[in-house]
Amino acid sequence: MKVRICYLLVIFGLLIFENNIAQNPIIHSDVPDMSMIRRGDTYYMSSTTMHMSPGVPIMKSKDLVNWEIINYCYDGLDDVDALNLANGKSAYGKGSWASCIRFYKGKYYVSTFSGTTGKTYIYSTKDIEKGPWKKKAFQPMLHDHSLFFDDDGKAYMIYGGGKIKLVELTNELDGIKPETEQVIIENAGAPAGKDLMLPAEGSQLFKINGKYYLFNITWPRQGMRTVIIHRADNITGPYEGRVALQDKGVAQGGLIDTKDGKWFSYLFRDYGSVGRIPYMVPVEWKDGWPVLGVDGKVPDQLDLPMAKGLIPGIVNSDDFDREKKDPDLPLVWQWNHNPDNSLWSVRERNGYLRLKTGMVVNDFELAKNTLTQRTIGPICSGSTLIEIANMKEGDFAGLALLQQKYGLVGVKYDNGEKRIVMVSAQNDKPVEMEKIPLNQQKVYLKAECDFRNRKDRAYFYYSLDGEKWNAIGSELKMQYTLSHFMGYRFGLFNYASQSSGGFVDFDYFHVSDTISAAKKMYVFLSFGQSNMEGNARFEPQDTVGVDERFKVMAAVDCPDLNRVKGLWYKAVPPLCRCYTGLTPVDYFGRKMLEYVPDNVEIGVVNVSVGGCKIELFDKDNYQSYVESSPDWLKNMVKEYDGNPYKRLVEMAKLGKKDGVIKGILLHQGESNTGDTLWTKKVKVVYDQLMADLDLNPADVPLIAGEVVSAEEGGKCASMNPIIATLPEVIANAHVVSSAGCPAVADQLHFSAEGYRILGKRYADVMISLMKKSE
């Protein structure tokens, strides 16, 4: 007992140590095109939100890891149709792009540019958290520029793609000084090779110890996003360049130092539908060059404080309760395009967000006043409660996951009836996947996102009482598209397709970093003797590529494997006890994952004892069997505290807390060869399991495998005809053939390949049964 306690303390200590430092990505959400500065012990960062309003978010941190939104540079970039969602025009994927934040002579400056307006913008303020911001705008738009104030007081912008140019700005920062444009690097992507899919862009310029350092991103064809750094003694050059980082596609950013003299590079990574997510990479200086990464790689862990989560700094729940002094909307919210402020309120009915319809559209993407927040990874959910008494015919209101391939769950008022509807734009055109009549004036809505390992799946739900949630429609395969150029966002929406004037009230919006879909698990119990225990040595192919969704519950403590009895682990063999081998359960679980939905995990519990008879699992008679057994069997039974059946039930009850027991896998019979009562003895055990675990036999099949076949020279093959009669005794029993499953020389056990084949056959039987029940 003392050893176990010490072991648990060691593991607990390791977990504390591991979790007490920062992990990459530092923000698992769409915060691209970062630009960063430090003022004393405080860091400020600007980013891109394109068509959203307010725009160019400013974030603040004390440790480079935990960030909060503190301001925006503008409420509206400009008053044009595309930004106003007017006359059929939109600014999706456009608006304002990569910004640059700087501090110079007592002022903060943030610059950006817009292909929508064709302008370059510079915002300035003395108070970065409270403003106000002063705006300067001029033409032309300078793509992916870096604003730079040199030591002599001159202000510059460095910009371009492939060919990097430099211009000097006027003293008022309201335009370009004539005849100052010059090319400073002819082909900035050259250090990465000649065949580039993306010419070098994303310029960020820094001056450190008298030298100029220019960061760019490029993308070699057949390669990945790559960081290029050039340096020079003069801002105009000449510049020498090199590849600075090429790992995981983490790129585009710049340099930041800490108060205690450490250096990091802030970069981001394209990560599927959640968007472009920020990473921090440690930097060392060698021979006047910043060297990025650890041995050229992006580390998973950082020597920085641990993250406290993205709630409430990046996203946050909102109950819409406002005091007089409160702003109408917290900074986590942004409107999709410029809003019409006459059509929304959090003051008309305290505790509610009211969204009114003011124009007629037939396209969700053209609907004004969709209020949005980022989604966050690796998983998240957003939920709301809406009151719909004041909808008008043709209105549609609810909860969205916004991107080009969007998903909606809400209430539609058509032909005099209100229905709960799920809409999917999975295939570019919106399709009503399911609609359900609604006979009350309130409805709860929820959307869940699973970004783990780029699954990029979303699920939609409704509830009539806020407690029982019902899935609706289909899962949405989220996809990051360049037409929106933004990670998926939660959105609260209401629009009219026939006539304006209706409204809905949103009681709250709650965001969480958990999802119900992530907790869905199908549990399978397995027991038997040596072939289920696992007799063959597992090979390298059996230990790699195991999906995180395939879990095994440790039935015994295994300190050498860092496993504790009763806990789930990724199902890397051994799956029975600490030193057992490959078992059919290994490939049963892998094959099952090919069939079940992506939000389902497969969990297995394996309690088996080599050489045992089925009598070992009869809870009423096992003791007399064990007492008459040889010492080698007694020693194995001791690992289950002398009662394998009890251990199986104990573990199964834990498994039921996490999922649903879907089936029982049995491989046993060699030690009972010739016993014509074997099927009845199996039924005794099966019935005991059904009773002790409160399971319905009709819902939990028993799948039993044959022993080594006569064709493979099986010494116990005469048992197979008896096994074949099991379905005659147990109505929901099914037999798996062992024909063609290779055996080893003892002619009792299968080879590793035999276990792989047999395990997949177990899965084939289970999958067939599940299909029949659908």
N, C-alpha and C positions, 0 to 999 in steps of 0.2 A: 504493500500500500504506500509506504514512504517513497519507494522508487517511482511509482506512478504519479504521486503528487509532485515530486521534484520534476519529473518529465513534463507535466502539465505546466508547471511554473516556468520552465525553460521555454516551452513553446509560446506561452502567454507573453513572456518577456521579448521573444523574437518578434512576435506580432506587434507589440507596442513599438519596438525599435523600427520595424519596417514601416509602420503606419505613421510614425512621428516625423517623417520627412516628406517633402513634396514629391508628387508623382507627375510624370508627363502623360497626357497633355495637362497643362496647368488650368486651362478652361476647356471643358468638353462641350463647347457650344460655338455658334457661328460668330466669331470675332476676328475677321480677316483684316489684312492690310494694316497691321498695327504699326504705330509710331509711338516712341516712348522717350520721356525725359525724366530726370531726377532733380528734385529741388530739396536739398538737405536730406532728410530721411523719408521723403515722400516721393512716390513715383506717380506720374500721370501718363495716360495712354489715350490716343485717339484711334478710331477704327472706322470701318465702312458700313453703312446701312442703306446706301443707294436710294431707292424710291421711298423709303420710310420717312415719316415726319413725326416729331422733330428729327433732325439729322446730324450726323457726325457726333456720335456719343463720346463723351470724355469720361474716363474711368480713373479711379484712384486706388493706390495700394501702399501698404507700409512694408511689404515683404516680397513683392514681385509674383506672389502666388494668389493671394486673396484680394479680389478686385470688387469694386462697387461703382455703379454708374452715378456720377455726381452732376452731370450737366450735358447739354447739347449746344452745338455752335449756332444752330438756327432752328426756328419753328417751321419755316418753309424756305426752301432753297430759292425758288422764284415762282411767280404767278403765271404759269403757262398751262395750256390744256393737258399736256402729257403728265405733268406733276399733279394736276387737279383731277385726273380721271374724267376729263370733259370731252365731249364730242367724239367719243369712241377711241380716244387716245389714252395711252398709259406710258409709264416710265419703268416698267419692270426690267430689272437688270441694268438700269441706267442710273438716272439721278446723279448723285455725287459719288465719285470713286475715291481711290486711295488718298488718304490725308497725310499731313505731316505736322507734327507738333514741335514747337520750339519756344524757348524762353530767351528774351534778349532785352537788356536794360529795363528791367522792372515790368515787362509785359509778356503775356503769353500770346503766342501766335499759332493759329491752326489754318493750314491752307488745304484746299482740295480743288477738284476740277469736275466738269460735267460735260459729257457728250450730248446730253439733252438740251442744254442751253448754249454750248460752245464756248463756255467761259471758264476762267480760272478765278478762284475765290480765296481771299485772305481774311480771316476773322481774328480780332485781337481784343484782349481784355486785361485789366490789372488784377481782377479777381476771378480765377479760373472756376471757382465753385459757385459763385453767385452772379457773375457777369456784371453789367451787360456786355454783349459782344458788339464790336464795331465791324462793319462789313465793307470790304473793298472788292470790286469785281472788274475784270478786264478780259479782253480777247487778245490772242486766241486761247483755247484751252491747252494747257501744257500737261501732256499725258504722264501719269505716274511720276510726278515731280518730287523733288526734295527741296524744301525751303532752307536756305543756309545764310546765316549772318557771319561774316568773316571778322577777323580781329580789327581790320581797318575801318569797320563800320559799313562796308558795302553789303548789300543783300543780293542774293543770287537764287536762281532756280535751275536745278539740273534735271533733265527730263528726257523722254524718248524711249524708243524700243529698238534694240540692235545698235543703232547709231545714237550715242548719248551726246546731248547738246547742253550748253551752258548759256544762260542769259543773265544780265544784270538788271535788277529792278530799280524803279525810280525811288527817290528818297521817301515818297509818300506811300510806296508799295501799291500803287494803283495802276501800274503798267510796266512795260519793258522799256528800258532805255534804248533808243535807236542805235542800230548798228553794233549791238553787243552780242548778238547770237553767234556762237561758234561751236564746232564739233570738237569734243575733247577726247572721245573714244570712238573710233570708226566702227568697230565691231566688238561690243562688250562681251558677247557670248563666246568669243573665239577660244578662250581657255578650256571650254567644255567640248570643243570639236567643231567640225564644219557643218554637220547635218543636224540643224536645230529645228525642233518643232515649234518652239517659242523663243523668239529673239530676246536677248537680255532686256529686262525692264524692271520696274519697281525700285527705282533709284532711291537710296538713302545715303546722304553724305555726312561724314563726321570728321572733326579735326582733333587729333590726339597727339600730344607731344610734338606739335609742329608739322605733322604729316596729315594729309588728306586721305581718308579711307572711304571708298564708294562701294556700297553693297548693291548687288543686282541678283535677280533670279533669271535662269534660263532653263530650257528643257530640251535636252538632246533627244532626237528621235530614237526609239527603241531603248530609251533610258528613263530617267526620272527627273523631277524638279530638282534643280541644283543651285547652290549658292556660289556666286562669283564675287570675289573681292578684288578691287583695283586700289593701288595706292600711288601717291605722287607727293612731291615736295611743294608744288604750286597747284592752285585750284584749276588752272588751265592745262595742267599736265607738264611733261608727258607722264602717262599712267602705265604701270606694269600690273598685270592681273594673274590670278590663279584660281583654281577650283578650291573653295573653302569647305564645302560639305556636300556630300551626296549620299543621303541615307533616309529611307522611309518616305522620300518625297517632301521632307521638311525643309522649307525654304521661304524666302522673301521676308526681310525684316532688317534688323540692324543691331547696334551695340548699346549696352547699358552697363554702368558700373554701380556697385553698391558703396555705401558710406565707408565700409571697412576695406575697400580696395579690391573686391572680387569683380570679375567681369562675366557677363553673360551675353548671349545673342538671343534676341526674341524673334521667333519665326513662326510660321503656321503650316498646317498640313491639310490638304484636301482629304476629307474623311467622309465621303458619301453624303447621305441626305441630311445629316446633322449640320453639315456645312464645313467651313474652313476654321480649324481649331488651333489655338495657340500652344506653342511649345517654348520652353526655355532650354538653352544649350550652354553648358559651361564653356568659358573661353580662357585660354592661356596665351600669353604673348611670347613669341619666339622670333628672334632676329627681326624685330620690328613689324611682325605680322600677327594678327589675331588668329589663333588656331582653334577651330570650333570642334566641340564634341569630345568624347572619351575614346581615344584610339580611332578617331574618325567616325564614331557612331553617336547617334542621339540616345542618351541614357534614359532609362525608364524612371530612375529616381534621381533626385537633385538634393544638393546640400542647401536646402532652403526650408523654411517652416512648412508644416503640413497644411493642406487645403482644408478649409472648414465647410466647403460645399458652395455651390453656385446660388443657393437660396440664402439670403434675400438679395445679394449684391447684383446678380445678373438677371435673375427672374424672381418673381415673388407672388404669393397669393394676395388677393385683394377682395375685401368684403364690401367695398364701396361706401364705407362709413366715413363721412368727412366732417371735421370741425371747421369753423369759419376760417381759421388760420391755415388750414391744410390746402395744399395745391389740389386742383381738381383730379389730376392723375399723377401717381408716382412715376419716377423716371424709367422704371422697367417697361413701361408701356410705350408703344409707337403706333401711329396710325399707318395704315397702308395707303401711301400717297398723302397729299395735303387733305385735311379733313374739312368738312363743312361744319363749322362750330355751332351753327344754329340747329343742327339736327342731332345733338347728343347732350346729355347732362348727367351729372351725379348730384345735382342740387334739387331738381324738380321733385324727386321722391327720395328722401334720405335713405341711404343704405342700398341704393340700386343704381346701376348704370342703365340709363334709358337711351335706346337707339331708335331714331325715327327714320322713316323712309322719306326721301325728298326728290327722288328722280326714279324713272322707270328704266330698268335694264333687264336683259335676259341672260346675263353672263355674270357669274359670281366674281370673276376677276375685275369686272368694271364697276363693281358695287363700291360706293364711297363708304367711308367711316367703318371700315373693318379695323377693330382694335386688336393689336398683336403683341405677343411676347415670343422670345426665342424658345425653341425646344432645347433640352439639354441631354447629354449622354452620360453614361451608356444607356440608361432607360429613363423614361419620364412619363407622367400623365398630367392631363389638364381636365378639369371638370367644372361644370357650371349648373346653375338652376335658373330657368327662364320662366317668366310669366307671360302668357300669350293671349290674354283676353282682348287686347286691342289691336290684334293683327287685322289686316284687310285682305280681301280676296286677292290671291296671286302673290302674297308675301311669303318669304322664306327666311327664317331666322335660326341661329344656332351656333355651333362650335365648329371651327375649321382647323384643318392642318394645311397651311398655305404654302404652295409652290405651284409650278405649272401643272404637275400631276397631283392635284389636290384631293383631299377627302373631306366630306362634310357630314355632320350628323345634326339634325335640327327638325324644325316643324314647318311643314308646308301647308298653306291654306288654299285649297283648290276645290272648285265645284261645291262650295258650301261645307266642305269637310276639312278638318285638320288631321294631318297624319305625321307620325314620326318617320323621317326619311333619312337613309344613308345614301350619299352620292359619291361616286368614285370617278375621277378623271384619269384613272390609271392609264388608259389608252388614248389620252389627249382630249377626248370628248367626254363631257360629264354624262354619267349613266346612273339612273336610280337603281341601286342594287336591291333595296328592300324598303317597303313602306308599311307602316302599322297604324291602324286607326287610333286616334287619341280622343278620349272623352273627358278630359279634365283640363284645367287652365294652367297647370304647372307641369314641368317635366325636367328631369335631371339628365344631363348629357356628359359623356366622358370620351376622351380620345387618349390612347396609350401608344407610345413610341418605343420600339426596341432597336437601338442602334448598335448593340453588342456585336463585335466582329463584323461590322457593316451588314448586319442582317437587313436593316432598313425596312422594317415591317411596322405597320400601324394597325390598330384595332379600335373599333368604335362600339359604344355602349349607350344604353338609355336605362332609366329607372323611373318608376312611377311613385316610389316612396323614399328614394335616397338610400335604401339599404340593399335591396335585391337588384343587381345589375344584370341586364340582358344584352348579349352581343347582338349587333345588327349589321346587316349588309355583309361585306366581304373584307378580308384583310387588304390593306393598301400596301403595295410594294413601292415605297417612297424612292424617289430618284432626284438627285441634284441635277438640275438643268441650267444651262447657261442663259436661257431666256429669262430666268428670274435671278440667277447668279447669287443665290442666298439659300442658307439652310432652312429647313421647314420651320414654320412658326405656328403657334397656336393663334387662333383668331376668333373673336366674337363678332358676329355679323348679323345684319338684317337688311334685306333689300326687297324692293317691290318690282314685280313683273307686269302689273296691270295698272295700278293707280297708287299714287303716293298718299301719305297722311297717316299710315298706321305706325304703331310703335310696339316694342317689347321691352320688358324690364329684366335685366340680369341681376340676380340676387348676389352672386359672388363669382369669382374665378379662383380656383384652388389648383396650385401646381405642386407636384410631388416628384421625388426622384426614385419612386418605386412604381411598379405596375403589377396588376393582378395576373396578366398574361405570363409574367416571368416566373410565377410560382406554380404553374401547372406542371404536374409530374405524374407519369404513369409508373407505378411501382410493380415489380415482379419479384416473387419469392422463388428461390430455387433451393432444392435439397436433394440428397442422394448419397452415393458413395464415390469412389475414386475418380470415375470419369466426369462427375459433376464437380468434384473438388478441384480437378485439374491435374492431370498426370504428366502431360508433356511440358517440356521446357518452352517457355515463350521465347520467340525470336525477335530481332529488332523491328520487323514489320508490325509486330503485335503491340509495341510500346510507343509508337510514334503516331501522330495524327489523330489521337483520340479526341473526339469532339467534347467540348466543355459541357454539352447537354447530356452526356452519358455519365451517370453517377453510380458509385457503389457505396453502400453503407457498410462500414467496417463492423464485422460481427465479433471481432476480438481486438484487443489492443495490440498494435504493431509499432513499437517505438522506432525500429529501424526504418520504417516506412512513413514515420510521422503521422500515423493514423491512430485515432482514439475510437474505441467502441461506441457505436451509436451515432457517429457523425458521417456526413456524406463527403465523398472525395471523387475527383475525376477518375473514371473507371479504367485506370492503367493497371494491367495485371501485376500481382495476383489479385483475384477477386473473391477468394474464399478466405483462407487464413494467411498468415504472414509469409510462409515459404512454400505455398502450393503453386501449381503451374497453370498453364492455359486451360480454359474451360469453355464449353459451348456457350456459356453466358457472355463471354467476351464478344463473340461475333453475332450473337442474338441481339445485343443492345445496339451494335453498330448498324445492323441491317434495319432494326426498328426505326432508327433516326432518319432513314431514307424515306420512310412512309409518313410518320407523324408530322403535324404542322411545326413550323419553326419555333413556336412559343411553347412547345412541349418538351420536357426533359424525360429521359428514361432512367429510372432508378432501380437498381437490383440489390437484393439481399441474398447472399449465398451462405447457407449453413450445411456443410456436407462433411462426411467422415469416410475416408477410404476404408474399404473392406467390410463395411457394416451391412447388416441385413436391414430390411424395412422395419423390423421390430424395434430398432433403436429410436424411431420417431413416434412410436405408440406411447403416448404420455402415461397411460395406465399400466403398462407392462415393461417399460424400458429398463427399469432397475434390475429385474431378474436377468434380462438379456446382458446388461453391462457386467453384472457380477460374474457371469460365466464366460466372459470374453477374455482373450489374451491381453497381456499387459500393453502391447503396442497400441491396441485399440483403446484401452482404458486411458492411455496417455493423451490420445487425440481428443477423447471425450472430455477430459479434464479442461481442455482449452475453452470449452463451452460451460465451464463450471459444473460439469457432470451431467448436463441435460440439454442436448442439442435442440430438442423440440421446444423447450421453454425459451431458449435463446432465439430461435426463429420467430416465435410469437412475440417476444419482447421487442426485437428489431422491427417486426412488421407493424407493431403498434406505433412505434416512432415514425415509420415510413408513412403511415396513414395520416399523420399530422401534416405532412408535406405534400401528399398526393393521394392518388386513388389506386388501390391494388387492382390490377387489371388481369393478372394471371399467375399461375404457379407452374414452375418448370421442375420436372422430376427426371433424374437419370439414376436408376438403381435396378438391380435385378441379378447381377452376376453372383452375389453371395446367396441369392435365393433360387438359383437355377434348379428347375424341376419342381418347384413348389407351386402346386396348382391352386393353392389358397392365396397366392401372392396378390392377386387383384383385389380380393376382399380385404386383405391387410392394408393395401394402399387406400381403399375406400375408408377404412377406419381413421387413418391419418388425415385424409382429405376432409372428412366430416368434422373431425376435431378442429381443424384449422378454420373451417367455415363458422363453427360455433364460437370458438375462442376469439375470433376476429370480427364477429358479427358481419359476415359476408354472405351474400346471396349466391348459391352455387350456379345459378343461371347466368350470373354476371362475371364469374371467375372461373375460366376454363383451367383444367389440368392438362398440361402437355407433357407427355412422357416419351423419351427416346429409346429406340432399340439399342441393345448391346451390340458389340462387334459382330458383323454378319458372317454367315457360313462362307460366303464367297471370299471374305478376307481371312478365312481360317479361324474365326472366332471360337474360342474354347467353350464359351457359354451361349453360343448361337441358338441352342435348343430352347433358350428362354424366350426368344422372340415370338414364337407362336402364342405363348402365354401372355406376353405383353400386348399382343395384338387384340386380345379379348377384353382389355381394360374398358373400352367404351361400352361394352355390354353390362358392366357393373356400375360405372360412373357415367351418368348421362352426358355430362359436359367434359368428357375426357377425349383426348386426341393423341394419336401415336405418330411419332416422327421416324421415318425410315432411316436406317444406317447403311443402306446399300451404297457401295462405292465410296464409303468413308474409310480412308486408309488406316491401318492399325500398325502398331509396333511389334517387335519380335515376340513379346510375351503373349500375343494374341488375345489379350484381355483389354488393353487400352488403345485408344485411338492415338494417332500421331498428331502433331500440331495442325497439319493440313486437315486431318480428319475432324478435329474439333472445330476448325473454321467452317467446314462444310456443314457439319451437324448443327452448329449454332445458327447458321443462316436458315437452315430448314426449320428449326424451332420458330424463328421469326416469320418465315413464310406462312406457317400454320396460323400464328397469331394475327398476322396481317389479314389473312383470308377471313378469319373470324370477325375482325373489326370491320372489314368491308361489308360483310353480310349484315352487320348490325346498324350500318349507316342508313 
